[in-house]
């Protein structure tokens, strides 16, 4: 069963159990996936595009869309926190938790640090000025396994210690 099939099955379960938050979150996610499957050469809206022009995304493509959706939720949480809207923060946090359940496990800070140390040694970085040499290598090695902001924080910390 593909990830998209799992999402559709979970949407049906959410509908049956009347779980409004899960239902709304999965509907938004499936709409984002549906829109991403339309090739750019077809300017029609998602609703008008015929199924014959759709390119089904593989699990990696669906995972990337889920990552984007989680990032959007985190950005919204930050904005709503600054605007003192705890009601909207709670909704966004609940959606982020639901979406995060479909992502592969992320690496721990210690695992990120171990790889970052090895890359710093390999490229010969000696301080914060060499961050531009280290980050692209670490990001490519940890693509999909860790959040960019976590990697950035670890690399910055390690480079300031050297």
Secondary structure, DSSP 8 states (H G I E B T S, - for coil): --HHHHHHHHHHHHHHHT-HHHHHHHHHHHHHHHHHTB-TT--S-TTTS-GGGB----HHHHHHHHHHHHHHHHHHHHHHHHTT-HHHHHHHHHHHHHHHTTS-----HHHHHHHHHHHHHHHT--SGGGHHHHHHHHHHHTTTTS-HHHHHHHHHHHHHH-
